[in-house]
Every structure is written in structure tokens, then in C-alpha cells.
Amino acid sequence: MSTRVVVLDDIRAIGPQWDAIVRDAPLPNVFMLSDWLAAAGTSGRASIVAVYDGAELLGGLALERVLRPGFVTYRFLGYQLTPDHIDILAAPGSALVVVDAVAEWLRRPGQRYLELVGVDGDALVLGALGSPSVLESHGIHRFAVLPETYEEYFVSRSRSVRSSATREAKRFAQAGVEIASVPRDAEAIDRAISSMFRLHAELFGGTSQLLPHADAYSRALGAVARTGDAMLVEARVGDRTIAVDAWSTVGPRWGSLQGGRDPDPAFHGIGRQMLLHVVRMAIDAGVQSLDFLRGFDGWKERMATDSAPLYEARMATSTLAGAAARAANRLEYEYRRRRSRAAVDSVSVKEDA
């Protein structure tokens, strides 16, 4: 085998081959599909480390570079949208070769710093970083392993959850609330995404870290929803949209992406009803699990069956690069905090179509 590394600045150049490897994985990840990456990444900053054997793509690593004075910081492509489970991509039987090739590229001469957030404990990329590198806890992701029937899942929840869900279902039915998947139509998808961010802004306001990146997230989510790799679930009362949730639907593990809720107290509990709606859909589709991704929201703990840790991995090619990166990160954090506060005023508040 004669491997070579090619660094590309546009994932779309290898989109079909890349996506074929993603979909062939045991647990395909929507955040690694080329449509998502192309829309989520910052223009002009992509570094797609593609590993080949001759003309055959074996895998690679999708990174985003941030130029700093005297060094370069690399993060996962689209890191601003807080993806989880990102890793080196490798075709079946090629993991060791791809990891070695990526490791050699990462450790080539030069001043650079890698900051990779949301990786699993058994991620291939950890092997490419090698030593010295730092691995720190970055919270957990909760998930629900799905049984064969909805009834089995429901009765496995706590008594208080079951009681609340039953009361909510009756109340929303009397109010005329309808929950349904958004059709796979470009106009309907765009309308639902716009409603989701409007409701997200109303609910979270300046505390949301997502709103500064609403445009990029809308593009990425719209791209994968139009190909059927994500779906939007909507709750409506007549012509009024009161909640929208987005889910990835790639492979046997669906994932909760983002959502928005009407803050009106009359609609308290609609999120649980929407989740139970998705549980029914997933079980009917033969899905193995629902991943609620990172975060410590109470609903995740109540509706999940299991959890697993996520990590942040860091590696500097020199002490100087590491120190400079940490100083730059402190400034960037303050900038993001101020930008997040201002973003709520610029989010689209267009009325539902």
C-alpha cells in the first residue's frame, strides 16, 4: 500500500467518496457528512486532510484553521456549531493506516495547536495526537437505547415523567396542538428552521451561544434535511408554530440537534411531547438509540437510559504555541460572550408562513 496525504480546502471536492465512508460506519454521524461540513465551516479556513491509497480515498480528518500571529490553531471543521462524536474518518480495514498518515501530517515541522472538542474516549484521533497531548473531560452525552416497542420505553420512565406526560398529552389535545414532521420540501424546511431560531431566541435570548452562528447552522441543517439526513418536527396550534425540534436521522442512531419553544406558560411540556413523538417514529423505523448529545439539561437525564463521557483533546507542537493559544482563547471567549448577547437582536423574527 502506498499512501499519500492531500490537503483540500473544500470538502465538496471529495463529497461522494467521503460520504460513502461516513455512511458505511457503524454509527454514521451527520456532523461528518460533506453537506453539513461545507455549510458549517468558516469560508476559506477548511483543511481537509485526505488520505489516499493510489486513487482510492481511505479517509481523513476535516479541520478548520485559525491563523494566529506565529502559529495556527486547528479545530474540527464547523466547531462553532458544537458537533459531537467527530473523529478521523476511515474506511473499513483502513483505520491504522489513516491514523498514522494523519499523525504524520499533524506533527510535521511548524508551530501549531490542536483543540478538538466533543470527542469520544475511543476516538481514532486520540491515537493521531499521540504524546504529549492533553485529554480533559468535556461533560457527557446522554442517550436512550430503544426497546422494541414504545410502551416499553414509556413504562421505563419515572412515575412523575409518565404522569406529567399523560396530563400534557390530554391538555395539548384539548387545545388543538398537532405534532408532525415537516415535509421534505425546501420551502417547508426553510420556514421551519426560521421558526426554530425565532423561538430559540425568544426562549434563551442573550444566553444562547448558538444565535451568533444561526446563519451557518441554518445552512447546514437545511442541507442535510433536504437530503433526508435530518428531520424537523413541529408543534402547531392552527397557523401558529409553538415549537420546532431538529434531529439527525443518519443510520441506527438518531441525534437531537437543536430546538426552539414558545415561552408562553400555556405550552409548558410541549418539548416532552415532541420527544415522545420522535421516540415512536424511531422505534417504528427500527432505530437503535436516540442520542441527546452533550449538555446537562434536566430533560435529557429524565428521558435517557444511559450516558457516556465526552472529551476535549489538545496538542501543541511546542510550549510557545501552547502558551500563545491559551492567551488567544481567553480573548476569543470574551468576544464570543459579547457577540452572543448581541445576536438575539439580529435573529430573524419573520412571521410563520
N, C-alpha and C positions, 0 to 999 in steps of 0.2 A: 504494500500500500504506500502510495506517495502522496502525502497530504500537503496542502498549501492553505494559507490564510489570505483571504481577500477582505479588505475593509471597505464597506459600501456606505454611502451617505443617504440611501433611500431604500427602505425595506421592500418597496414595491418592485424593485428590480428582480427580486427573487421570491416574490409573493407566493405563487402557486407551489413551488418546491418547499418553501418554508412552512406554509400552512399544511401541506401534506404530512410533514413530520409532526407538527403540533397535534393534528387530529389523530395521528397514529399512537400518541402517548396513552398510557393507561388512564390518566386524568387530564384530558386536554384543558388548556387554560385560555379563556377568552382574551386575557391581557397579553397573550403572546401571539395572537393572530395578527397577520400583517395589516388588515384593515384597521384594527384598533391602534397598533403601533404607529401607522402612518399618520393617523389623525391626532393621537395623543402626544407625540413627541414635539419638541420645540423646533421650528423650522431652521434648517441649517446646522443642527447640532448632533444629528444622528451619527453613530459609529457602529455599524452592523459588522461584527466580527464573524465572517462566514468561513467555515472550514470545509474544504473540498477534498475529495479523492478523485483526481482527474477532473471530469466534468460533473461528477455527482456531488450534490450538496449533502454533507453528513450532519450538519447542524451549525451551531454558533451561539453568539451572545449579542443581544440588542442593547446597546448602551447609548447614553446621551452625554455629551461632553460639555463641561462648563469651563471656559477659559478663564484662568486667574493669572495675575502677574507672577510669572516664573514657573507656573505649573498648571496641570489640567486636572479637574475633578471629573470622574466618571460615575454616573448613576444609571439605574435602569432606564431605558427609553420610556418616556411617559411617566416618570416618577412623580410628577406633580399631582397625578390623579390617584395616588396611593394604591397601586396594584399590589396584590399578594400572590405568593407562590411563584414568583418569577425565578427563572433559573436558566442555566445553559440548556439549549435545545440540542438533542442528539437523536439521530435515527436509531432504531433498534440494532443493538450489537456494536454501536459506534461510540458509546459514552466515553470510554477510556481515551480513545484517540482524540475526540473533540476536546475533552478536558485538558489533555496535555498540550494541544495546539493553542487553546485559549490561554492557558497558563504561560506559555512561552511568549505570547503576544503581550500579555499584561505586564510581564517582567522584563520587557525589552528596555534598553537604556532610556533614561529620561525621568523627569520629575512629575509624578502623577499620584493621585489619591483616589481610591475607590470607596464609595459609600453606597452600599446596597441594602435597602430596607425591605422587610417583608418576606424574607427567605425562610424556607423550612429547614429543620435541623439536619435533614439528609440531602440537602440540595447539592447538586453537582458542582455549582460554582464555588462552594467552600473548598473543594479539592483544588480548584484552579488558583485560588488565592494563596493557598499554602501558608507558610510561616515566614516571617512574622505577620500575623493578621489578628484582628480583634473581633470577637463574636459576642454580642450583647443581646440580652432579652429585649424584644420589642412587642411585648404583650402576647396575647393569644388570639387564635381564631376559634370560634365555636361552630359546631356543625351538628346536623341531625341525621343520623343513619335511619333510613326509612324502612319500615316494615312492609309487609305485603299488602296491607290494607290501611285505609285512612283511619278506620275505627281503632286499630291497634295503636296507631300513633297518638290519637286523641286521648284515649284512656290512659296512656303512659304519662300524660302531663299531670301536674299537680291538681288537687281538687279545686283550689282557688282559680287556677287558669281555666279549667273546664267550666266552672260555674260562671265566671266572667264572660267567657266566650259564648256560652249559651244565651245569657241575657243580652249581650251585644247583638248577636245574630237576630234575635226577636225584635230588638229596638230598631235596628237598621232596616229590617224587612218592613216594619210598620211605617218607617219614614220614606220608603221607596228607594233606598240605596241599592244600586246594582254594581256588582263587581265583575269585570270581564277583561280578557286580554285585548290589547289594542291590535287591530288588523295589521298584517304585514304590508302596509301601504305607506309610501314615502310621506304623503301629506299627513296621514293619521299619526305616524311615528313622530314627525317633527312637532305636531301640535301637542302630543302627549309629553314630549321632552320639555317643551317650553312651559307647559303647565307644571311639570315636576319641579323645575327650577324656580318658578314663581312661588309655588307652595313651600319649597325648601327655604327660600328667602324669608317668607312670612313666618315660618316656624323658628328658624335659627338666627336670622338676622346677622349681625356682625360677628357672631361667634363661629360661623361656618368657615372652615378652611377650604371648602370646595368652591365657593362662589367666585373667587378670583380666577378660577380655571373653568368656569361654566361653559365658555365657548368651545374650548378644546374637548371637554367632556361630552358636550352635546354632539360634536362632530364624530367622536369615537363611538359613542353609544348609538348614534343614528346609523353609522356604517355597519356595525355588527347586527343591529336589529333588522336592517334591510336584508341581510343575508340569512337571517334566521338563527344566528348565533347568540341572540339575546332577545328578550321579550319585555314588553311593558304591560303592566297590569294597572287598571284604572278603576277607581270607585267614583260613581257619579250619582247625583240626585237630579233627575231631569237633565237640563243642559249644563249643570254646574259640576265641575270636577272638584272633588274634595280630597283626593289622594291619588298619587301615582308612584308605583314602585318599578324598578328596573332589575331584571335578573339575567344572568348569563345562562345559556341553555346548551352549552357545548358538552357532549359526552355524558357519562353517567353521574356527573356531579354538577348540579346547578349551583349558581352562586348569587347571593344578594349583592347588588351593586350600589344603587342609591335610591332615594325616595324623597317625597315631599308630602306634607299633610296640611290640611286646612286647620289652623289653630282653634277654630270655634269649638268650645267645650262640648257642643252637641254631637261632635264627631269623634269624641274620645273613644279609643278602642278600635278604630277602623283599621289601623295597621295590623292588629292581630287577626282580624277577619280576612284581610288580604293575604296574610301569610298562610292561613289555613286553606285559603282558596288555592294558593300555589302548591301546598302540600298535596292536596287532592290531585292537581294536574300532574305533579311529578310522579306520584305513585302510579297513576293511570298510565304514564308514559314509560314506566319501568326504570325510573331514575333511582340510583342507589343512595344518594345523600344530598342534602342541601347545606351549602357552606355559607355561613353568615359573615365570613371574613373577619378582619381584625376589629377590635373595639370591645368595650365593656358595657355596652348598653344593656339595661335590665331585661329587655325583651329577648335578647339573644340567650341569656342564661336560662330564662324560663322556657324557651321553645327548643333549645338544643338538647342533644343527648350526650355529646362529648365535646372535648376541646383539645387543642394541641398548641404548643408554643410557636411563635414566630420570632425571627431574629433580625438584627442589623449587623451586617458584616462590613468591616473596614480594613483597608490595607493601604499603606503608604510605601512608596519606593525609597523614601528617605525620611529621616527625622525632620528635616526642613519642610518637606512637602506636607507632612502630617501636622506640624505646628501651624503652618500658613493656612491649611484647610480649615482647621478648627476655628481660627480667628475669622476667616471669611464666612464660615457658617453662622457665627454669632450675629454678624451684620445682616446676613440674609434672613435669619429668623425674625429679626426686628422689622425688616422690610415687609416680610410676608404678613406679620401680625397687623401692621398698619394697613396693608393693602386689603386684608380680609375684612377689616372694619368698614372700609370704604366701598367694598364690592357690592354690598347689599343694595346700595342706591343705584347701581348701574345694571342690575339684573333685569331682564325683560319682564314686564308685567302686563303683557298683552292679554286681552280677554280670551277665553277659550273660544275656539272657532265653533 
